[in-house]
């Protein structure tokens, strides 16, 4: 098996001169992608296909699911990996299509801010949700 | 070329839904009444086709991503490009068609 830098160099023109950071971003997309194949297809199968699909999803369903440690961890890993993988993917798309410095920097800053805010919201909800504290819940 | 475009498009579409999905799940902190109202919305005939589209994008993006990894890390990967491309389409349809059937069935029964 070839080294990461070697494989990367095979796919990109030398004049693009990837920085070390860009190589690791490329490698991260493959590692996180591989994990996401299992986490996300599992999530889609459980929530959308088997056991009645989205029709059975309501407050009680989520409360029972997040009662244990396992699904909270699963969902948080999915949240973190999907946001990092998706955010980095969107960054690459921005770098490809917006060559003007000003607009590109503006869009990337916006993307980072939005990704960070959604990561914070998602993490907060998964960590702090307590069905017994809800009006009419638990 | 088209697989590269579909990979980008499906990736951006799934990311877009991820943002929406984080917001809708956050409604759980406002209690059962508000969360259940939102959950009902996803069962409507308007959202079903979007759910089916999301499923297609996720399955395609997953297996096309695996194909990219095979081409990147397996020395003979590029040699089997055409076959791998067909395999991605085959597996995607094989998983997507039954999944779409299960997701759309509640609309007809």
gemmi code that builds the backbone of each chain (N, CA, C; Angstrom):
import gemmi

chains = {
    "A": [
        ("UNK", (0.836, -1.218, 0.000), (0.000, 0.000, 0.000), (0.862, 1.255, 0.000)),
        ("UNK", (0.518, 2.180, -0.871), (1.297, 3.414, -1.015), (1.028, 4.370, 0.142)),
        ("UNK", (2.006, 5.237, 0.410), (1.827, 6.245, 1.461), (0.809, 7.281, 1.029)),
        ("UNK", (0.270, 7.997, 2.012), (-0.794, 8.974, 1.743), (-0.327, 10.052, 0.758)),
        ("UNK", (0.854, 10.637, 1.014), (1.367, 11.703, 0.146), (1.556, 11.209, -1.289)),
        ("UNK", (2.048, 9.978, -1.391), (2.319, 9.369, -2.690), (1.031, 9.216, -3.506)),
        ("UNK", (0.001, 8.679, -2.836), (-1.278, 8.462, -3.512), (-1.874, 9.800, -3.927)),
        ("UNK", (-1.778, 10.786, -3.050), (-2.332, 12.106, -3.336), (-1.644, 12.716, -4.552)),
        ("UNK", (-0.334, 12.623, -4.584), (0.439, 13.233, -5.675), (0.060, 12.634, -7.023)),
        ("UNK", (-0.354, 11.361, -7.007), (-0.756, 10.668, -8.226), (-1.986, 11.320, -8.868)),
        ("UNK", (-2.809, 11.934, -8.030), (-4.090, 12.441, -8.511), (-4.117, 13.931, -8.808)),
        ("UNK", (-3.072, 14.662, -8.389), (-3.108, 16.109, -8.586), (-1.872, 16.585, -9.319)),
        ("UNK", (-2.074, 17.630, -10.138), (-0.965, 18.211, -10.894), (0.053, 18.788, -9.905)),
        ("UNK", (1.359, 18.662, -10.261), (2.375, 19.185, -9.343), (2.247, 20.699, -9.141)),
        ("UNK", (1.736, 21.441, -10.186), (1.653, 22.904, -10.029), (0.604, 23.297, -8.985)),
        ("UNK", (-0.264, 22.361, -8.646), (-1.245, 22.674, -7.606), (-0.580, 22.635, -6.225)),
        ("UNK", (0.624, 22.082, -6.200), (1.469, 21.981, -5.007), (0.688, 21.915, -3.703)),
        ("UNK", (0.108, 20.766, -3.411), (-0.676, 20.642, -2.193), (0.183, 20.850, -0.946)),
        ("UNK", (-0.356, 21.562, -0.014), (0.328, 21.717, 1.265), (0.109, 20.442, 2.063)),
        ("UNK", (0.878, 20.264, 3.111), (0.710, 19.082, 3.956), (-0.701, 19.005, 4.497)),
        ("UNK", (-1.257, 20.181, 4.811), (-2.613, 20.221, 5.375), (-3.632, 19.700, 4.385)),
        ("UNK", (-3.464, 20.059, 3.101), (-4.414, 19.639, 2.065), (-4.378, 18.122, 1.866)),
        ("UNK", (-3.186, 17.548, 2.019), (-3.061, 16.097, 1.901), (-3.856, 15.422, 3.010)),
        ("UNK", (-3.764, 15.958, 4.202), (-4.474, 15.353, 5.325), (-5.966, 15.585, 5.249)),
        ("UNK", (-6.374, 16.696, 4.649), (-7.801, 16.931, 4.412), (-8.338, 15.871, 3.448)),
        ("UNK", (-7.567, 15.602, 2.420), (-7.926, 14.575, 1.430), (-8.015, 13.192, 2.105)),
        ("UNK", (-7.047, 12.900, 2.948), (-7.034, 11.611, 3.648), (-8.205, 11.514, 4.632)),
        ("UNK", (-8.488, 12.626, 5.310), (-9.606, 12.654, 6.254), (-10.929, 12.335, 5.572)),
        ("UNK", (-11.100, 12.849, 4.330), (-12.346, 12.585, 3.609), (-12.541, 11.091, 3.387)),
        ("UNK", (-11.459, 10.365, 3.157), (-11.564, 8.921, 2.938), (-11.858, 8.165, 4.242)),
        ("UNK", (-11.173, 8.545, 5.305), (-11.383, 7.864, 6.598), (-12.789, 8.144, 7.137)),
        ("UNK", (-13.161, 9.439, 7.172), (-14.489, 9.786, 7.684), (-15.562, 9.223, 6.756)),
        ("UNK", (-15.286, 9.222, 5.449), (-16.246, 8.674, 4.493), (-16.501, 7.197, 4.757)),
        ("UNK", (-15.429, 6.460, 5.017), (-15.562, 5.024, 5.273), (-16.411, 4.780, 6.529)),
        ("UNK", (-16.146, 5.557, 7.591), (-16.945, 5.413, 8.817), (-18.397, 5.808, 8.568)),
        ("UNK", (-18.580, 6.886, 7.788), (-19.939, 7.379, 7.532), (-20.761, 6.395, 6.707)),
        ("UNK", (-20.102, 5.624, 5.833), (-20.852, 4.627, 5.064), (-21.630, 3.733, 6.031)),
        ("UNK", (-20.956, 3.274, 7.087), (-21.616, 2.383, 8.047), (-22.591, 3.142, 8.941)),
        ("UNK", (-22.119, 4.261, 9.518), (-22.976, 5.010, 10.455), (-24.223, 5.550, 9.763)),
        ("UNK", (-24.044, 6.139, 8.582), (-25.180, 6.807, 7.936), (-26.128, 5.806, 7.273)),
        ("UNK", (-25.587, 4.770, 6.613), (-26.494, 3.776, 6.025), (-27.252, 3.041, 7.125)),
        ("UNK", (-26.587, 2.802, 8.274), (-27.273, 2.197, 9.418), (-28.403, 3.091, 9.905)),
        ("UNK", (-28.097, 4.375, 10.046), (-29.088, 5.368, 10.487), (-30.279, 5.428, 9.529)),
        ("UNK", (-29.992, 5.455, 8.234), (-31.060, 5.545, 7.228), (-31.929, 4.288, 7.243)),
        ("UNK", (-31.282, 3.114, 7.388), (-32.034, 1.856, 7.398), (-32.959, 1.804, 8.614)),
        ("UNK", (-32.441, 2.186, 9.785), (-33.234, 2.113, 11.023), (-34.368, 3.137, 10.995)),
        ("UNK", (-34.062, 4.360, 10.581), (-35.039, 5.443, 10.702), (-36.026, 5.515, 9.538)),
        ("UNK", (-35.602, 5.092, 8.343), (-36.443, 5.313, 7.164), (-37.021, 4.044, 6.549)),
        ("UNK", (-36.394, 2.886, 6.778), (-36.823, 1.700, 6.040), (-37.489, 0.661, 6.947)),
        ("UNK", (-36.763, 0.211, 7.971), (-37.278, -0.892, 8.783), (-38.110, -0.376, 9.965)),
        ("UNK", (-38.964, -1.251, 10.476), (-39.711, -0.947, 11.699), (-40.761, 0.136, 11.556)),
        ("UNK", (-41.150, 0.453, 10.310), (-42.212, 1.437, 10.120), (-41.731, 2.792, 9.614)),
        ("UNK", (-40.431, 2.949, 9.415), (-39.911, 4.185, 8.825), (-40.167, 5.425, 9.665)),
        ("UNK", (-40.266, 6.581, 8.998), (-40.396, 7.845, 9.733), (-41.758, 7.977, 10.424)),
        ("UNK", (-42.735, 7.169, 10.009), (-44.081, 7.295, 10.597), (-44.097, 7.074, 12.097)),
        ("UNK", (-43.186, 6.268, 12.613), (-43.219, 5.952, 14.037), (-42.367, 6.910, 14.860)),
        ("UNK", (-41.671, 7.810, 14.188), (-40.775, 8.704, 14.923), (-41.568, 9.855, 15.533)),
        ("UNK", (-41.569, 9.899, 16.856), (-42.189, 11.013, 17.581), (-41.355, 11.267, 18.837)),
        ("UNK", (-41.864, 12.139, 19.692), (-41.117, 12.508, 20.892), (-40.747, 11.283, 21.730)),
        ("UNK", (-41.743, 10.378, 21.954), (-41.503, 9.203, 22.796), (-40.434, 8.283, 22.203)),
        ("UNK", (-40.454, 8.169, 20.865), (-39.459, 7.330, 20.188), (-38.040, 7.856, 20.448)),
        ("UNK", (-37.869, 9.161, 20.289), (-36.541, 9.762, 20.501), (-36.153, 9.686, 21.973)),
        ("UNK", (-37.128, 9.921, 22.861), (-36.845, 9.868, 24.301), (-36.366, 8.472, 24.700)),
        ("UNK", (-37.015, 7.418, 24.168), (-36.621, 6.039, 24.486), (-35.246, 5.735, 23.899)),
        ("UNK", (-35.010, 6.255, 22.689), (-33.740, 6.018, 21.997), (-32.580, 6.681, 22.727)),
        ("UNK", (-32.816, 7.905, 23.195), (-31.743, 8.638, 23.874), (-31.711, 8.376, 25.378)),
        ("UNK", (-32.445, 7.365, 25.816), (-32.412, 6.993, 27.218), (-31.070, 6.352, 27.556)),
        ("UNK", (-30.479, 5.694, 26.579), (-29.216, 4.993, 26.807), (-28.024, 5.756, 26.248)),
        ("UNK", (-26.860, 5.278, 26.608), (-25.594, 5.889, 26.234), (-25.268, 5.586, 24.768)),
        ("UNK", (-25.629, 4.373, 24.316), (-25.196, 3.905, 23.002), (-25.677, 4.796, 21.859)),
        ("UNK", (-26.997, 5.055, 21.794), (-27.524, 5.813, 20.651), (-27.163, 7.283, 20.702)),
        ("UNK", (-26.983, 7.810, 21.923), (-26.511, 9.205, 22.007), (-25.112, 9.308, 21.429)),
        ("UNK", (-24.263, 8.322, 21.753), (-22.901, 8.321, 21.222), (-22.923, 8.134, 19.708)),
        ("UNK", (-23.728, 7.182, 19.242), (-23.872, 6.917, 17.801), (-24.292, 8.196, 17.084)),
        ("UNK", (-25.341, 8.837, 17.598), (-25.866, 10.037, 16.934), (-24.876, 11.192, 16.988)),
        ("UNK", (-24.136, 11.302, 18.093), (-23.171, 12.389, 18.172), (-22.002, 12.156, 17.209)),
        ("UNK", (-21.548, 10.916, 17.093), (-20.480, 10.602, 16.134), (-20.923, 10.900, 14.706)),
        ("UNK", (-22.184, 10.541, 14.425), (-22.747, 10.821, 13.100), (-22.783, 12.331, 12.856)),
        ("UNK", (-23.235, 13.073, 13.853), (-23.294, 14.539, 13.758), (-21.912, 15.122, 13.470)),
        ("UNK", (-20.934, 14.732, 14.281), (-19.595, 15.314, 14.172), (-18.934, 14.936, 12.841)),
        ("UNK", (-18.962, 13.645, 12.490), (-18.308, 13.209, 11.257), (-18.992, 13.770, 10.022)),
        ("UNK", (-20.343, 13.774, 10.031), (-21.075, 14.269, 8.859), (-20.815, 15.767, 8.653)),
        ("UNK", (-20.775, 16.535, 9.749), (-20.524, 17.977, 9.610), (-19.099, 18.241, 9.131)),
        ("UNK", (-18.119, 17.505, 9.676), (-16.727, 17.714, 9.255), (-16.528, 17.274, 7.800)),
        ("UNK", (-17.094, 16.118, 7.456), (-16.963, 15.593, 6.088), (-17.715, 16.492, 5.095)),
        ("UNK", (-18.945, 16.853, 5.439), (-19.754, 17.705, 4.566), (-19.200, 19.116, 4.477)),
        ("UNK", (-18.774, 19.650, 5.627), (-18.198, 21.000, 5.645), (-16.921, 21.063, 4.825)),
        ("UNK", (-16.078, 20.060, 4.962), (-14.831, 20.041, 4.190), (-15.112, 19.849, 2.702)),
        ("UNK", (-16.125, 19.031, 2.395), (-16.521, 18.852, 1.000), (-17.001, 20.150, 0.392)),
        ("UNK", (-17.833, 20.881, 1.132), (-18.340, 22.170, 0.643), (-17.195, 23.174, 0.481)),
        ("UNK", (-16.203, 23.109, 1.384), (-15.036, 23.994, 1.266), (-14.305, 23.733, -0.050)),
        ("UNK", (-14.145, 22.448, -0.393), (-13.450, 22.098, -1.636), (-14.238, 22.616, -2.849)),
        ("UNK", (-15.572, 22.503, -2.792), (-16.407, 23.014, -3.881), (-16.232, 24.531, -4.009)),
        ("UNK", (-16.233, 25.243, -2.872), (-16.040, 26.701, -2.901), (-14.682, 27.038, -3.525)),
        ("UNK", (-13.628, 26.330, -3.127), (-12.284, 26.617, -3.656), (-12.207, 26.359, -5.158)),
        ("UNK", (-13.000, 25.412, -5.645), (-12.982, 25.106, -7.078), (-13.688, 26.158, -7.923)),
        ("UNK", (-14.763, 26.723, -7.409), (-15.598, 27.589, -8.247), (-15.432, 29.080, -8.001)),
        ("UNK", (-14.848, 29.464, -6.872), (-14.716, 30.894, -6.576), (-13.246, 31.256, -6.501)),
        ("UNK", (-12.749, 31.773, -7.619), (-11.316, 32.039, -7.707), (-10.953, 33.420, -7.171)),
        ("UNK", (-11.939, 34.329, -7.085), (-11.655, 35.679, -6.551), (-11.462, 35.588, -5.038)),
        ("UNK", (-10.344, 36.145, -4.556), (-9.990, 36.009, -3.146), (-11.088, 36.459, -2.191)),
        ("UNK", (-11.614, 37.673, -2.435), (-12.573, 38.257, -1.495), (-13.786, 37.383, -1.286)),
        ("UNK", (-14.440, 37.011, -2.395), (-15.661, 36.214, -2.314), (-15.380, 34.835, -1.727)),
        ("UNK", (-14.255, 34.256, -2.129), (-13.928, 32.912, -1.653), (-13.722, 32.907, -0.137)),
        ("UNK", (-12.963, 33.883, 0.345), (-12.716, 33.968, 1.784), (-14.025, 34.207, 2.532)),
        ("UNK", (-14.872, 35.063, 1.956), (-16.170, 35.368, 2.579), (-17.031, 34.102, 2.688)),
        ("UNK", (-17.117, 33.342, 1.589), (-17.936, 32.124, 1.588), (-17.384, 31.076, 2.547)),
        ("UNK", (-16.053, 30.952, 2.571), (-15.449, 29.962, 3.468), (-15.672, 30.342, 4.925)),
        ("UNK", (-15.547, 31.622, 5.221), (-15.781, 32.079, 6.600), (-17.225, 31.786, 7.005)),
        ("UNK", (-18.157, 32.066, 6.069), (-19.566, 31.783, 6.332), (-19.796, 30.300, 6.575)),
        ("UNK", (-19.186, 29.470, 5.721), (-19.334, 28.019, 5.856), (-18.805, 27.537, 7.211)),
        ("UNK", (-17.625, 28.037, 7.604), (-17.049, 27.616, 8.892), (-17.951, 28.041, 10.046)),
        ("UNK", (-18.476, 29.265, 9.955), (-19.336, 29.764, 11.032), (-20.596, 28.917, 11.147)),
        ("UNK", (-21.249, 28.673, 9.997), (-22.492, 27.883, 10.002), (-22.227, 26.466, 10.523)),
        ("UNK", (-21.138, 25.856, 10.041), (-20.816, 24.492, 10.478), (-20.587, 24.458, 11.987)),
        ("UNK", (-19.855, 25.449, 12.492), (-19.571, 25.495, 13.928), (-20.852, 25.686, 14.743)),
        ("UNK", (-21.728, 26.592, 14.275), (-22.980, 26.855, 15.000), (-23.847, 25.592, 15.040)),
        ("UNK", (-23.973, 24.908, 13.904), (-24.802, 23.692, 13.872), (-24.188, 22.567, 14.684)),
        ("UNK", (-22.868, 22.507, 14.715), (-22.200, 21.509, 15.548), (-22.496, 21.776, 17.028)),
        ("UNK", (-22.471, 23.048, 17.394), (-22.750, 23.424, 18.778), (-24.193, 23.111, 19.154)),
        ("UNK", (-25.143, 23.481, 18.291), (-26.556, 23.205, 18.568), (-26.777, 21.696, 18.724)),
        ("UNK", (-26.278, 20.923, 17.760), (-26.479, 19.466, 17.765), (-25.874, 18.817, 18.998)),
        ("UNK", (-24.637, 19.218, 19.330), (-23.967, 18.653, 20.501), (-24.731, 19.001, 21.774)),
        ("UNK", (-25.162, 20.257, 21.869), (-25.917, 20.701, 23.041), (-27.181, 19.856, 23.222)),
        ("UNK", (-27.927, 19.644, 22.139), (-29.189, 18.896, 22.220), (-28.931, 17.436, 22.619)),
        ("UNK", (-27.952, 16.806, 21.996), (-27.692, 15.389, 22.298), (-27.206, 15.222, 23.744)),
        ("UNK", (-26.378, 16.173, 24.221), (-25.829, 16.046, 25.576), (-26.847, 16.373, 26.662)),
        ("UNK", (-27.692, 17.386, 26.417), (-28.515, 17.899, 27.521), (-29.945, 17.381, 27.517)),
        ("UNK", (-30.387, 16.709, 26.442), (-31.791, 16.290, 26.386), (-32.141, 15.394, 27.577)),
        ("UNK", (-33.232, 15.747, 28.259), (-33.696, 14.978, 29.412), (-35.226, 14.948, 29.367)),
        ("UNK", (-35.769, 13.794, 28.959), (-37.219, 13.694, 28.746), (-38.014, 14.008, 30.010)),
        ("UNK", (-37.436, 13.715, 31.183), (-38.189, 13.920, 32.434), (-38.351, 15.402, 32.757)),
        ("UNK", (-37.556, 16.252, 32.096), (-37.646, 17.696, 32.335), (-38.626, 18.387, 31.393)),
        ("UNK", (-39.282, 17.581, 30.516), (-40.154, 18.177, 29.505), (-41.574, 18.315, 30.009)),
        ("UNK", (-42.282, 19.351, 29.565), (-43.698, 19.427, 29.894), (-44.440, 18.296, 29.201)),
        ("UNK", (-44.998, 17.391, 29.978), (-45.739, 16.278, 29.385), (-44.871, 15.158, 28.878)),
        ("UNK", (-43.564, 15.225, 29.099), (-42.666, 14.175, 28.626), (-42.288, 13.218, 29.744)),
        ("UNK", (-41.568, 12.149, 29.353), (-40.995, 11.148, 30.259), (-41.942, 10.552, 31.240)),
    ],
    "B": [
        ("UNK", (-16.907, 11.888, -15.577), (-17.336, 13.290, -15.421), (-18.699, 13.376, -14.762)),
        ("UNK", (-19.685, 12.629, -15.243), (-21.023, 12.719, -14.651), (-21.032, 12.155, -13.236)),
        ("UNK", (-20.195, 11.134, -12.968), (-20.174, 10.565, -11.618), (-19.549, 11.558, -10.638)),
        ("UNK", (-18.575, 12.332, -11.154), (-17.924, 13.352, -10.346), (-18.930, 14.457, -9.998)),
        ("UNK", (-19.734, 14.836, -10.996), (-20.755, 15.871, -10.791), (-21.851, 15.389, -9.838)),
        ("UNK", (-22.263, 14.137, -10.026), (-23.311, 13.583, -9.166), (-22.810, 13.421, -7.726)),
        ("UNK", (-21.503, 13.145, -7.587), (-20.925, 13.021, -6.248), (-20.983, 14.361, -5.515)),
        ("UNK", (-20.599, 15.442, -6.217), (-20.657, 16.781, -5.628), (-22.088, 17.176, -5.311)),
        ("UNK", (-22.951, 17.005, -6.305), (-24.351, 17.401, -6.135), (-25.004, 16.666, -4.982)),
        ("UNK", (-24.810, 15.337, -4.936), (-25.443, 14.565, -3.863), (-24.846, 14.936, -2.520)),
        ("UNK", (-23.544, 15.178, -2.467), (-22.893, 15.576, -1.216), (-23.462, 16.878, -0.691)),
        ("UNK", (-23.594, 17.881, -1.574), (-24.122, 19.177, -1.152), (-25.585, 19.048, -0.716)),
        ("UNK", (-26.353, 18.216, -1.431), (-27.756, 18.031, -1.081), (-27.886, 17.395, 0.304)),
        ("UNK", (-27.062, 16.382, 0.577), (-27.120, 15.717, 1.882), (-26.679, 16.678, 2.987)),
        ("UNK", (-25.649, 17.491, 2.713), (-25.209, 18.485, 3.708), (-26.324, 19.480, 3.998)),
        ("UNK", (-27.014, 19.910, 2.939), (-28.143, 20.826, 3.128), (-29.202, 20.226, 4.021)),
        ("UNK", (-29.532, 18.946, 3.768), (-30.527, 18.313, 4.626), (-30.002, 18.126, 6.045)),
        ("UNK", (-28.715, 17.880, 6.189), (-28.133, 17.714, 7.532), (-28.386, 18.960, 8.383)),
        ("UNK", (-28.198, 20.149, 7.782), (-28.456, 21.389, 8.518), (-29.918, 21.450, 8.957)),
        ("UNK", (-30.819, 21.155, 8.021), (-32.248, 21.164, 8.343), (-32.564, 20.144, 9.440)),
        ("UNK", (-31.935, 18.975, 9.346), (-32.203, 17.872, 10.265), (-31.718, 18.198, 11.679)),
        ("UNK", (-30.607, 18.943, 11.795), (-30.120, 19.356, 13.116), (-31.143, 20.302, 13.747)),
        ("UNK", (-31.700, 21.212, 12.921), (-32.708, 22.139, 13.442), (-33.970, 21.393, 13.859)),
        ("UNK", (-34.491, 20.489, 12.992), (-35.739, 19.820, 13.344), (-35.568, 18.933, 14.588)),
        ("UNK", (-34.421, 18.267, 14.716), (-34.207, 17.434, 15.900), (-34.072, 18.293, 17.162)),
        ("UNK", (-33.519, 19.506, 17.006), (-33.384, 20.410, 18.160), (-34.730, 20.769, 18.764)),
        ("UNK", (-35.803, 20.684, 17.962), (-37.136, 21.011, 18.489), (-37.529, 20.070, 19.627)),
        ("UNK", (-36.810, 18.949, 19.766), (-37.107, 18.000, 20.842), (-36.961, 18.678, 22.214)),
        ("UNK", (-36.083, 19.687, 22.289), (-35.878, 20.362, 23.589), (-37.066, 21.246, 23.959)),
        ("UNK", (-38.015, 21.462, 23.029), (-39.191, 22.274, 23.343), (-40.399, 21.416, 23.729)),
        ("UNK", (-40.184, 20.108, 23.873), (-41.261, 19.240, 24.355), (-41.992, 18.491, 23.262)),
        ("UNK", (-42.853, 17.524, 23.674), (-43.531, 16.622, 22.743), (-44.449, 17.326, 21.752)),
        ("UNK", (-45.152, 18.364, 22.206), (-46.156, 18.989, 21.347), (-45.533, 19.559, 20.078)),
        ("UNK", (-44.486, 20.341, 20.270), (-43.826, 20.979, 19.130), (-43.091, 19.938, 18.278)),
        ("UNK", (-42.385, 19.006, 18.935), (-41.616, 18.010, 18.172), (-42.532, 17.130, 17.322)),
        ("UNK", (-43.662, 16.687, 17.909), (-44.558, 15.800, 17.173), (-45.225, 16.495, 15.986)),
        ("UNK", (-45.472, 17.785, 16.149), (-46.043, 18.571, 15.052), (-45.077, 18.577, 13.860)),
        ("UNK", (-43.775, 18.768, 14.168), (-42.745, 18.757, 13.126), (-42.647, 17.370, 12.497)),
        ("UNK", (-42.655, 16.312, 13.347), (-42.502, 14.944, 12.843), (-43.639, 14.584, 11.879)),
        ("UNK", (-44.838, 15.069, 12.173), (-45.999, 14.828, 11.295), (-45.766, 15.433, 9.903)),
        ("UNK", (-45.088, 16.565, 9.901), (-44.820, 17.273, 8.647), (-44.022, 16.386, 7.674)),
        ("UNK", (-43.066, 15.619, 8.221), (-42.230, 14.759, 7.384), (-43.010, 13.590, 6.788)),
        ("UNK", (-44.187, 13.289, 7.380), (-44.982, 12.172, 6.855), (-45.906, 12.615, 5.730)),
        ("UNK", (-45.947, 13.907, 5.440), (-46.870, 14.419, 4.428), (-46.400, 14.037, 3.017)),
        ("UNK", (-47.350, 13.968, 2.068), (-46.989, 13.604, 0.684), (-45.991, 14.569, 0.050)),
        ("UNK", (-45.857, 15.779, 0.605), (-44.896, 16.737, 0.056), (-43.471, 16.300, 0.379)),
        ("UNK", (-43.278, 15.798, 1.611), (-41.927, 15.461, 2.043), (-41.488, 14.069, 1.617)),
        ("UNK", (-42.435, 13.156, 1.384), (-42.064, 11.778, 1.017), (-41.119, 11.699, -0.178)),
        ("UNK", (-41.451, 12.385, -1.290), (-40.526, 12.293, -2.442), (-39.143, 12.853, -2.106)),
        ("UNK", (-39.091, 13.872, -1.224), (-37.795, 14.428, -0.839), (-37.013, 13.423, 0.002)),
        ("UNK", (-37.749, 12.677, 0.842), (-37.115, 11.630, 1.642), (-36.519, 10.564, 0.727)),
        ("UNK", (-37.275, 10.205, -0.323), (-36.803, 9.206, -1.286), (-35.557, 9.726, -2.019)),
        ("UNK", (-35.584, 11.000, -2.402), (-34.426, 11.600, -3.075), (-33.210, 11.587, -2.156)),
        ("UNK", (-33.421, 11.912, -0.877), (-32.329, 11.904, 0.097), (-31.710, 10.512, 0.185)),
        ("UNK", (-32.578, 9.491, 0.223), (-32.103, 8.105, 0.292), (-31.229, 7.778, -0.914)),
        ("UNK", (-31.685, 8.188, -2.106), (-30.884, 7.934, -3.302), (-29.517, 8.610, -3.211)),
        ("UNK", (-29.508, 9.892, -2.801), (-28.249, 10.642, -2.714), (-27.291, 10.003, -1.714)),
        ("UNK", (-27.820, 9.566, -0.572), (-26.958, 8.970, 0.462), (-26.358, 7.655, -0.040)),
        ("UNK", (-27.210, 6.795, -0.641), (-26.709, 5.495, -1.104), (-25.694, 5.700, -2.231)),
        ("UNK", (-26.034, 6.569, -3.207), (-25.114, 6.802, -4.320), (-23.785, 7.369, -3.825)),
        ("UNK", (-23.859, 8.400, -2.972), (-22.654, 9.062, -2.472), (-21.775, 8.075, -1.682)),
        ("UNK", (-22.419, 7.175, -0.922), (-21.682, 6.162, -0.154), (-20.884, 5.241, -1.063)),
        ("UNK", (-21.571, 4.653, -2.043), (-20.886, 3.654, -2.865), (-19.966, 4.281, -3.902)),
        ("UNK", (-20.307, 5.482, -4.385), (-19.364, 6.152, -5.276), (-18.118, 6.581, -4.493)),
        ("UNK", (-18.315, 6.952, -3.217), (-17.174, 7.285, -2.354), (-16.266, 6.083, -2.155)),
        ("UNK", (-16.877, 4.913, -1.953), (-16.076, 3.684, -1.816), (-15.305, 3.399, -3.102)),
        ("UNK", (-15.963, 3.655, -4.264), (-15.284, 3.461, -5.547), (-14.053, 4.379, -5.649)),
        ("UNK", (-14.222, 5.635, -5.221), (-13.100, 6.582, -5.267), (-11.940, 6.058, -4.416)),
        ("UNK", (-12.273, 5.503, -3.238), (-11.220, 4.964, -2.366), (-10.509, 3.775, -3.011)),
        ("UNK", (-11.298, 2.924, -3.672), (-10.694, 1.760, -4.334), (-9.733, 2.228, -5.432)),
        ("UNK", (-10.175, 3.214, -6.236), (-9.327, 3.726, -7.315), (-8.066, 4.388, -6.734)),
        ("UNK", (-8.226, 5.090, -5.606), (-7.085, 5.783, -4.993), (-6.047, 4.820, -4.411)),
        ("UNK", (-6.528, 3.803, -3.703), (-5.598, 3.009, -2.888), (-5.247, 1.641, -3.464)),
        ("UNK", (-5.989, 1.198, -4.457), (-5.684, -0.107, -5.051), (-4.964, 0.152, -6.365)),
        ("UNK", (-3.761, -0.416, -6.506), (-2.934, -0.095, -7.677), (-3.639, -0.462, -8.986)),
        ("UNK", (-4.537, -1.456, -8.954), (-5.225, -1.833, -10.190), (-6.585, -1.145, -10.326)),
        ("UNK", (-6.898, -0.254, -9.369), (-8.217, 0.382, -9.346), (-8.588, 1.062, -10.642)),
        ("UNK", (-7.650, 1.874, -11.184), (-7.952, 2.647, -12.389), (-8.240, 1.736, -13.580)),
        ("UNK", (-7.597, 0.579, -13.572), (-7.758, -0.400, -14.644), (-9.209, -0.904, -14.729)),
        ("UNK", (-9.882, -0.953, -13.581), (-11.252, -1.477, -13.530), (-12.310, -0.381, -13.423)),
        ("UNK", (-11.926, 0.843, -13.816), (-12.815, 2.015, -13.698), (-14.232, 1.767, -14.168)),
        ("UNK", (-14.350, 1.267, -15.409), (-15.670, 1.129, -16.031), (-16.516, 0.136, -15.247)),
        ("UNK", (-15.901, -0.998, -14.912), (-16.594, -2.036, -14.156), (-17.034, -1.508, -12.787)),
        ("UNK", (-16.110, -0.765, -12.119), (-16.433, -0.220, -10.794), (-17.591, 0.774, -10.881)),
        ("UNK", (-17.587, 1.592, -11.927), (-18.667, 2.554, -12.121), (-20.011, 1.855, -12.273)),
        ("UNK", (-20.008, 0.757, -13.029), (-21.253, -0.001, -13.214), (-21.682, -0.665, -11.908)),
        ("UNK", (-20.697, -1.149, -11.144), (-21.007, -1.781, -9.856), (-21.668, -0.783, -8.901)),
        ("UNK", (-21.158, 0.471, -8.907), (-21.745, 1.509, -8.051), (-23.212, 1.714, -8.411)),
        ("UNK", (-23.482, 1.832, -9.704), (-24.864, 2.047, -10.145), (-25.735, 0.838, -9.800)),
        ("UNK", (-25.185, -0.368, -10.003), (-25.935, -1.586, -9.716), (-26.294, -1.706, -8.239)),
        ("UNK", (-25.295, -1.537, -7.357), (-25.538, -1.658, -5.912), (-26.494, -0.559, -5.445)),
        ("UNK", (-26.292, 0.661, -5.992), (-27.160, 1.773, -5.602), (-28.620, 1.443, -5.905)),
        ("UNK", (-28.878, 0.967, -7.122), (-30.266, 0.657, -7.491), (-30.804, -0.525, -6.689)),
        ("UNK", (-29.947, -1.517, -6.454), (-30.343, -2.710, -5.705), (-30.808, -2.356, -4.283)),
        ("UNK", (-30.149, -1.382, -3.671), (-30.540, -0.965, -2.316), (-31.640, 0.090, -2.350)),
        ("UNK", (-31.557, 0.982, -3.358), (-32.482, 2.121, -3.387), (-33.914, 1.694, -3.703)),
        ("UNK", (-34.098, 0.800, -4.660), (-35.462, 0.448, -5.091), (-36.295, -0.152, -3.945)),
        ("UNK", (-35.778, -1.174, -3.225), (-36.573, -1.672, -2.085), (-36.767, -0.617, -0.990)),
        ("UNK", (-35.732, 0.205, -0.729), (-35.859, 1.244, 0.297), (-36.960, 2.227, -0.087)),
        ("UNK", (-36.985, 2.626, -1.366), (-38.014, 3.557, -1.843), (-39.398, 2.927, -1.706)),
        ("UNK", (-39.483, 1.620, -1.975), (-40.757, 0.918, -1.824), (-41.263, 1.023, -0.388)),
        ("UNK", (-40.391, 0.756, 0.584), (-40.791, 0.831, 1.992), (-41.178, 2.252, 2.400)),
        ("UNK", (-40.467, 3.240, 1.862), (-40.726, 4.628, 2.257), (-42.013, 5.169, 1.649)),
        ("UNK", (-42.339, 4.715, 0.433), (-43.519, 5.247, -0.255), (-44.784, 4.458, 0.070)),
        ("UNK", (-44.630, 3.222, 0.589), (-45.780, 2.373, 0.845), (-46.854, 3.039, 1.715)),
        ("UNK", (-46.465, 3.759, 2.805), (-47.510, 4.360, 3.656), (-48.434, 5.316, 2.906)),
        ("UNK", (-47.986, 5.840, 1.765), (-48.836, 6.757, 0.992), (-49.989, 6.021, 0.332)),
        ("UNK", (-49.823, 4.698, 0.118), (-50.810, 3.962, -0.675), (-51.666, 2.995, 0.140)),
        ("UNK", (-51.317, 2.823, 1.439), (-52.135, 1.923, 2.257), (-52.819, 2.676, 3.388)),
    ],
}
model = gemmi.Model(1)
for chain_id, residues in chains.items():
    chain = gemmi.Chain(chain_id)
    for i, (resn, *xyz) in enumerate(residues, 1):
        res = gemmi.Residue()
        res.name, res.seqid = resn, gemmi.SeqId(i, " ")
        for name, pos in zip(("N", "CA", "C"), xyz):
            atom = gemmi.Atom()
            atom.name, atom.element = name, gemmi.Element(name[0])
            atom.pos, atom.b_iso = gemmi.Position(*pos), 0.0
            res.add_atom(atom)
        chain.add_residue(res)
    model.add_chain(chain)
structure = gemmi.Structure()
structure.add_model(model)
structure.setup_entities()
